[in-house]
Amino acid sequence: MKHVKGLKDIFGKDFEKIAGEQINLIKEISGHIEGINSKVEAMTQARRTANALKNTEEMAAAYCDKVKPYFDQIRYHADKLELLVDDEMWTLTKYRELLFTK
């Protein structure tokens, strides 16, 4: 099997100094993506639990108390990603752009 040189092989001990900012950015973006994915999964499970309730008032309370709180948590990570990802790579309308759309 042919050995493929990695960046560490190419830059040696200077790798961390040269690529440090890019690595930190990748870690930060990855953390926010993981935050969105895990919160969406948890919210979906909370929604399924709420939907299984037969009493309408209990279902409404479950949505209010158990499902809705995930909205802000997911929104936090999405807002952070909007600031980190270049506009050309972010194909969706950003929240700040929605505020000024006529």
OpenMM code with the backbone's topology and positions (N, CA, C; nanometers):
from openmm import Vec3, app, unit

residues = "MET LYS HIS VAL LYS GLY LEU LYS ASP ILE PHE GLY LYS ASP PHE GLU LYS ILE ALA GLY GLU GLN ILE ASN LEU ILE LYS GLU ILE SER GLY HIS ILE GLU GLY ILE ASN SER LYS VAL GLU ALA MET THR GLN ALA ARG ARG THR ALA ASN ALA LEU LYS ASN THR GLU GLU MET ALA ALA ALA TYR CYS ASP LYS VAL LYS PRO TYR PHE ASP GLN ILE ARG TYR HIS ALA ASP LYS LEU GLU LEU LEU VAL ASP ASP GLU MET TRP THR LEU THR LYS TYR ARG GLU LEU LEU PHE THR LYS".split()
positions = [
    Vec3(0.0849, -0.1184, 0.0000),
    Vec3(0.0000, 0.0000, 0.0000),
    Vec3(0.0893, 0.1245, 0.0000),
    Vec3(0.0579, 0.2164, -0.0829),
    Vec3(0.1357, 0.3382, -0.0981),
    Vec3(0.1087, 0.4322, 0.0195),
    Vec3(0.2152, 0.4894, 0.0767),
    Vec3(0.2004, 0.5826, 0.1886),
    Vec3(0.1657, 0.7216, 0.1358),
    Vec3(0.0602, 0.7781, 0.1861),
    Vec3(0.0202, 0.9130, 0.1480),
    Vec3(0.0686, 1.0070, 0.2569),
    Vec3(0.1433, 1.1071, 0.2168),
    Vec3(0.1961, 1.2021, 0.3145),
    Vec3(0.0849, 1.2926, 0.3657),
    Vec3(0.0826, 1.3081, 0.4954),
    Vec3(-0.0118, 1.3996, 0.5566),
    Vec3(0.0537, 1.5347, 0.5767),
    Vec3(-0.0237, 1.6310, 0.6211),
    Vec3(0.0305, 1.7648, 0.6422),
    Vec3(0.1421, 1.7646, 0.7457),
    Vec3(0.1282, 1.6796, 0.8463),
    Vec3(0.2310, 1.6715, 0.9490),
    Vec3(0.3628, 1.6217, 0.8894),
    Vec3(0.3530, 1.5279, 0.7949),
    Vec3(0.4723, 1.4774, 0.7275),
    Vec3(0.5374, 1.5869, 0.6434),
    Vec3(0.4562, 1.6701, 0.5821),
    Vec3(0.5081, 1.7744, 0.4936),
    Vec3(0.5701, 1.8893, 0.5728),
    Vec3(0.4992, 1.9372, 0.6759),
    Vec3(0.5442, 2.0545, 0.7488),
    Vec3(0.6256, 2.0225, 0.8733),
    Vec3(0.6249, 1.8982, 0.9159),
    Vec3(0.7030, 1.8584, 1.0330),
    Vec3(0.6582, 1.9270, 1.1592),
    Vec3(0.7570, 1.9650, 1.2402),
    Vec3(0.7254, 2.0224, 1.3719),
    Vec3(0.6546, 2.1573, 1.3641),
    Vec3(0.6606, 2.2241, 1.2496),
    Vec3(0.5932, 2.3531, 1.2332),
    Vec3(0.4456, 2.3395, 1.1986),
    Vec3(0.3999, 2.2159, 1.1831),
    Vec3(0.2615, 2.1923, 1.1418),
    Vec3(0.1610, 2.2635, 1.2317),
    Vec3(0.1732, 2.2460, 1.3632),
    Vec3(0.0772, 2.3070, 1.4561),
    Vec3(0.0795, 2.4589, 1.4453),
    Vec3(0.1980, 2.5163, 1.4270),
    Vec3(0.2100, 2.6613, 1.4165),
    Vec3(0.1470, 2.7113, 1.2863),
    Vec3(0.1695, 2.6385, 1.1796),
    Vec3(0.1197, 2.6799, 1.0487),
    Vec3(-0.0310, 2.6587, 1.0369),
    Vec3(-0.0804, 2.5454, 1.0826),
    Vec3(-0.2208, 2.5086, 1.0623),
    Vec3(-0.3072, 2.5264, 1.1865),
    Vec3(-0.2529, 2.5828, 1.2907),
    Vec3(-0.3256, 2.5933, 1.4170),
    Vec3(-0.4605, 2.6612, 1.4073),
    Vec3(-0.4677, 2.7749, 1.3395),
    Vec3(-0.5940, 2.8479, 1.3279),
    Vec3(-0.6977, 2.7686, 1.2487),
    Vec3(-0.6531, 2.7043, 1.1411),
    Vec3(-0.7452, 2.6257, 1.0596),
    Vec3(-0.7979, 2.5065, 1.1383),
    Vec3(-0.7100, 2.4422, 1.2153),
    Vec3(-0.7523, 2.3281, 1.2972),
    Vec3(-0.8524, 2.3730, 1.4025),
    Vec3(-0.8267, 2.4862, 1.4647),
    Vec3(-0.9208, 2.5386, 1.5652),
    Vec3(-1.0564, 2.5700, 1.5033),
    Vec3(-1.0560, 2.6272, 1.3827),
    Vec3(-1.1805, 2.6586, 1.3134),
    Vec3(-1.2573, 2.5313, 1.2794),
    Vec3(-1.1869, 2.4297, 1.2311),
    Vec3(-1.2513, 2.3016, 1.2003),
    Vec3(-1.3126, 2.2413, 1.3265),
    Vec3(-1.2406, 2.2468, 1.4370),
    Vec3(-1.2925, 2.1940, 1.5640),
    Vec3(-1.4164, 2.2708, 1.6086),
    Vec3(-1.4125, 2.4030, 1.5945),
    Vec3(-1.5270, 2.4848, 1.6367),
    Vec3(-1.6501, 2.4562, 1.5494),
    Vec3(-1.6303, 2.4494, 1.4187),
    Vec3(-1.7406, 2.4186, 1.3276),
    Vec3(-1.7955, 2.2798, 1.3577),
    Vec3(-1.7074, 2.1831, 1.3764),
    Vec3(-1.7503, 2.0457, 1.4063),
    Vec3(-1.8289, 2.0388, 1.5361),
    Vec3(-1.7870, 2.1146, 1.6355),
    Vec3(-1.8588, 2.1175, 1.7625),
    Vec3(-2.0006, 2.1697, 1.7470),
    Vec3(-2.0171, 2.2734, 1.6661),
    Vec3(-2.1515, 2.3286, 1.6452),
    Vec3(-2.2387, 2.2346, 1.5618),
    Vec3(-2.1787, 2.1674, 1.4648),
    Vec3(-2.2552, 2.0691, 1.3866),
    Vec3(-2.3002, 1.9551, 1.4767),
    Vec3(-2.2116, 1.9080, 1.5621),
    Vec3(-2.2475, 1.8012, 1.6568),
    Vec3(-2.3558, 1.8504, 1.7519),
    Vec3(-2.3460, 1.9757, 1.7954),
    Vec3(-2.4472, 2.0331, 1.8836),
    Vec3(-2.5844, 2.0355, 1.8188),
    Vec3(-2.5895, 2.0745, 1.6925),
    Vec3(-2.7168, 2.0757, 1.6196),
    Vec3(-2.7708, 1.9343, 1.6065),
    Vec3(-2.6862, 1.8426, 1.5605),
    Vec3(-2.7320, 1.7050, 1.5383),
    Vec3(-2.7832, 1.6400, 1.6661),
    Vec3(-2.7113, 1.6549, 1.7753),
    Vec3(-2.7532, 1.5904, 1.9000),
    Vec3(-2.8813, 1.6530, 1.9554),
    Vec3(-2.8946, 1.7850, 1.9434),
    Vec3(-3.0158, 1.8517, 1.9939),
    Vec3(-3.1374, 1.8209, 1.9061),
    Vec3(-3.1181, 1.8104, 1.7755),
    Vec3(-3.2298, 1.7746, 1.6869),
    Vec3(-3.2762, 1.6327, 1.7188),
    Vec3(-3.1805, 1.5440, 1.7413),
    Vec3(-3.2162, 1.4061, 1.7760),
    Vec3(-3.2934, 1.4014, 1.9079),
    Vec3(-3.2462, 1.4759, 2.0078),
    Vec3(-3.3142, 1.4788, 2.1372),
    Vec3(-3.4524, 1.5432, 2.1245),
    Vec3(-3.4623, 1.6489, 2.0455),
    Vec3(-3.5912, 1.7149, 2.0257),
    Vec3(-3.6895, 1.6219, 1.9551),
    Vec3(-3.6409, 1.5481, 1.8581),
    Vec3(-3.7269, 1.4542, 1.7854),
    Vec3(-3.7804, 1.3478, 1.8803),
    Vec3(-3.6965, 1.2992, 1.9695),
    Vec3(-3.7415, 1.1992, 2.0666),
    Vec3(-3.8440, 1.2601, 2.1631),
    Vec3(-3.8198, 1.3832, 2.2068),
    Vec3(-3.9155, 1.4504, 2.2958),
    Vec3(-4.0490, 1.4718, 2.2246),
    Vec3(-4.0434, 1.5030, 2.0953),
    Vec3(-4.1650, 1.5209, 2.0169),
    Vec3(-4.2418, 1.3899, 2.0041),
    Vec3(-4.1698, 1.2809, 1.9793),
    Vec3(-4.2358, 1.1495, 1.9705),
    Vec3(-4.3048, 1.1139, 2.1021),
    Vec3(-4.2370, 1.1424, 2.2117),
    Vec3(-4.2946, 1.1152, 2.3434),
    Vec3(-4.4204, 1.1996, 2.3641),
    Vec3(-4.4131, 1.3260, 2.3265),
    Vec3(-4.5291, 1.4149, 2.3410),
    Vec3(-4.6441, 1.3689, 2.2521),
    Vec3(-4.6133, 1.3268, 2.1314),
    Vec3(-4.7179, 1.2828, 2.0384),
    Vec3(-4.7893, 1.1567, 2.0859),
    Vec3(-4.7238, 1.0789, 2.1692),
    Vec3(-4.7841, 0.9548, 2.2185),
    Vec3(-4.8868, 0.9805, 2.3286),
    Vec3(-4.8875, 1.1006, 2.3833),
    Vec3(-4.9826, 1.1325, 2.4896),
    Vec3(-5.1234, 1.1444, 2.4324),
    Vec3(-5.2196, 1.0969, 2.5059),
    Vec3(-5.3592, 1.0982, 2.4595),
    Vec3(-5.4326, 1.2259, 2.5018),
    Vec3(-5.3934, 1.2808, 2.6141),
    Vec3(-5.4572, 1.4006, 2.6664),
    Vec3(-5.3980, 1.5238, 2.5963),
    Vec3(-5.4834, 1.6049, 2.5362),
    Vec3(-5.4392, 1.7210, 2.4591),
    Vec3(-5.3642, 1.8219, 2.5451),
    Vec3(-5.4125, 1.8446, 2.6671),
    Vec3(-5.3452, 1.9397, 2.7551),
    Vec3(-5.2066, 1.8899, 2.7941),
    Vec3(-5.1959, 1.7609, 2.8228),
    Vec3(-5.0655, 1.7042, 2.8565),
    Vec3(-4.9703, 1.7119, 2.7366),
    Vec3(-5.0245, 1.6873, 2.6169),
    Vec3(-4.9432, 1.6955, 2.4961),
    Vec3(-4.8927, 1.8396, 2.4756),
    Vec3(-4.9814, 1.9361, 2.4935),
    Vec3(-4.9425, 2.0765, 2.4779),
    Vec3(-4.8361, 2.1149, 2.5804),
    Vec3(-4.8543, 2.0691, 2.7035),
    Vec3(-4.7555, 2.0980, 2.8081),
    Vec3(-4.6212, 2.0329, 2.7762),
    Vec3(-4.6247, 1.9112, 2.7235),
    Vec3(-4.5007, 1.8421, 2.6874),
    Vec3(-4.4283, 1.9160, 2.5752),
    Vec3(-4.5031, 1.9634, 2.4768),
    Vec3(-4.4411, 2.0410, 2.3693),
    Vec3(-4.3797, 2.1697, 2.4245),
    Vec3(-4.4514, 2.2347, 2.5131),
    Vec3(-4.4033, 2.3598, 2.5709),
    Vec3(-4.2802, 2.3379, 2.6593),
    Vec3(-4.2867, 2.2368, 2.7443),
    Vec3(-4.1824, 2.2157, 2.8443),
    Vec3(-4.0668, 2.1268, 2.7968),
    Vec3(-4.0954, 2.0347, 2.7058),
    Vec3(-3.9943, 1.9351, 2.6674),
    Vec3(-3.9395, 1.9530, 2.5259),
    Vec3(-4.0222, 2.0015, 2.4334),
    Vec3(-3.9797, 2.0138, 2.2932),
    Vec3(-3.9261, 2.1542, 2.2642),
    Vec3(-4.0037, 2.2541, 2.2981),
    Vec3(-3.9692, 2.3927, 2.2657),
    Vec3(-3.8320, 2.4376, 2.3170),
    Vec3(-3.7865, 2.3959, 2.4343),
    Vec3(-3.6543, 2.4401, 2.4815),
    Vec3(-3.5390, 2.4039, 2.3861),
    Vec3(-3.5567, 2.3018, 2.3075),
    Vec3(-3.4513, 2.2641, 2.2126),
    Vec3(-3.4363, 2.3671, 2.1013),
    Vec3(-3.5425, 2.4418, 2.0724),
    Vec3(-3.5357, 2.5413, 1.9653),
    Vec3(-3.4211, 2.6400, 1.9888),
    Vec3(-3.4135, 2.6934, 2.1092),
    Vec3(-3.3084, 2.7918, 2.1401),
    Vec3(-3.1695, 2.7284, 2.1367),
    Vec3(-3.1592, 2.6054, 2.1826),
    Vec3(-3.0289, 2.5378, 2.1822),
    Vec3(-2.9813, 2.5120, 2.0392),
    Vec3(-3.0720, 2.4678, 1.9544),
    Vec3(-3.0376, 2.4435, 1.8136),
    Vec3(-3.0065, 2.5760, 1.7455),
    Vec3(-3.0861, 2.6751, 1.7717),
    Vec3(-3.0663, 2.8080, 1.7128),
    Vec3(-2.9300, 2.8649, 1.7503),
    Vec3(-2.8870, 2.8457, 1.8744),
    Vec3(-2.7560, 2.8944, 1.9194),
    Vec3(-2.6448, 2.8411, 1.8291),
    Vec3(-2.6453, 2.7102, 1.8063),
    Vec3(-2.5404, 2.6491, 1.7247),
    Vec3(-2.5498, 2.6945, 1.5786),
    Vec3(-2.6707, 2.7069, 1.5265),
    Vec3(-2.6884, 2.7527, 1.3883),
    Vec3(-2.6391, 2.8966, 1.3719),
    Vec3(-2.6693, 2.9816, 1.4681),
    Vec3(-2.6227, 3.1204, 1.4627),
    Vec3(-2.4705, 3.1279, 1.4643),
    Vec3(-2.4074, 3.0456, 1.5468),
    Vec3(-2.2606, 3.0433, 1.5529),
    Vec3(-2.2018, 2.9970, 1.4203),
    Vec3(-2.2637, 2.8960, 1.3596),
    Vec3(-2.2155, 2.8475, 1.2303),
    Vec3(-2.2278, 2.9548, 1.1224),
    Vec3(-2.3364, 3.0316, 1.1256),
    Vec3(-2.3540, 3.1386, 1.0275),
    Vec3(-2.2388, 3.2378, 1.0323),
    Vec3(-2.1858, 3.2604, 1.1512),
    Vec3(-2.0746, 3.3548, 1.1655),
    Vec3(-1.9412, 3.2945, 1.1233),
    Vec3(-1.9289, 3.1635, 1.1338),
    Vec3(-1.8021, 3.0974, 1.1047),
    Vec3(-1.7855, 3.0566, 0.9588),
    Vec3(-1.8960, 3.0193, 0.8949),
    Vec3(-1.8897, 2.9672, 0.7588),
    Vec3(-1.9011, 3.0830, 0.6603),
    Vec3(-1.8129, 3.0838, 0.5616),
    Vec3(-1.8111, 3.1882, 0.4605),
    Vec3(-1.9453, 3.1959, 0.3871),
    Vec3(-1.9880, 3.3170, 0.3529),
    Vec3(-2.1163, 3.3379, 0.2860),
    Vec3(-2.1292, 3.2569, 0.1574),
    Vec3(-2.0209, 3.2413, 0.0823),
    Vec3(-2.0265, 3.1662, -0.0431),
    Vec3(-2.0514, 3.0175, -0.0203),
    Vec3(-2.0131, 2.9675, 0.0958),
    Vec3(-2.0323, 2.8257, 0.1254),
    Vec3(-2.1635, 2.8000, 0.1976),
    Vec3(-2.2212, 2.9046, 0.2567),
    Vec3(-2.3477, 2.8926, 0.3308),
    Vec3(-2.4602, 2.9227, 0.2327),
    Vec3(-2.5236, 2.8191, 0.1807),
    Vec3(-2.6221, 2.8376, 0.0740),
    Vec3(-2.7588, 2.8828, 0.1231),
    Vec3(-2.7837, 2.8705, 0.2520),
    Vec3(-2.9126, 2.9127, 0.3070),
    Vec3(-2.9133, 3.0613, 0.3374),
    Vec3(-3.0310, 3.1195, 0.3437),
    Vec3(-3.0429, 3.2585, 0.3853),
    Vec3(-3.0074, 3.2671, 0.5332),
    Vec3(-2.9205, 3.3592, 0.5664),
    Vec3(-2.8797, 3.3751, 0.7060),
    Vec3(-2.9856, 3.4554, 0.7811),
    Vec3(-2.9930, 3.4313, 0.9101),
    Vec3(-3.0967, 3.4954, 0.9913),
    Vec3(-3.0895, 3.6470, 0.9793),
    Vec3(-2.9692, 3.7012, 0.9854),
    Vec3(-2.9542, 3.8469, 0.9767),
    Vec3(-3.0028, 3.8994, 0.8422),
    Vec3(-2.9955, 3.8157, 0.7363),
    Vec3(-3.0454, 3.8579, 0.6049),
    Vec3(-3.1984, 3.8546, 0.6014),
    Vec3(-3.2589, 3.7626, 0.6740),
    Vec3(-3.4050, 3.7549, 0.6791),
    Vec3(-3.4651, 3.8807, 0.7420),
    Vec3(-3.3933, 3.9397, 0.8351),
    Vec3(-3.4447, 4.0579, 0.9050),
    Vec3(-3.4626, 4.1755, 0.8097),
    Vec3(-3.3841, 4.1789, 0.7026),
    Vec3(-3.3878, 4.2945, 0.6135),
    Vec3(-3.4419, 4.2607, 0.4756),
    Vec3(-3.5047, 4.1439, 0.4607),
    Vec3(-3.5638, 4.1038, 0.3338),
    Vec3(-3.7024, 4.1640, 0.3208),
    Vec3(-3.7298, 4.2220, 0.2068),
    Vec3(-3.8623, 4.2825, 0.1845),
    Vec3(-3.9459, 4.1911, 0.1006),
] * unit.nanometer
topology = app.Topology()
chain = topology.addChain("A")
for resn in residues:
    res = topology.addResidue(resn, chain)
    for name in ("N", "CA", "C"):
        topology.addAtom(name, app.Element.getBySymbol(name[0]), res)
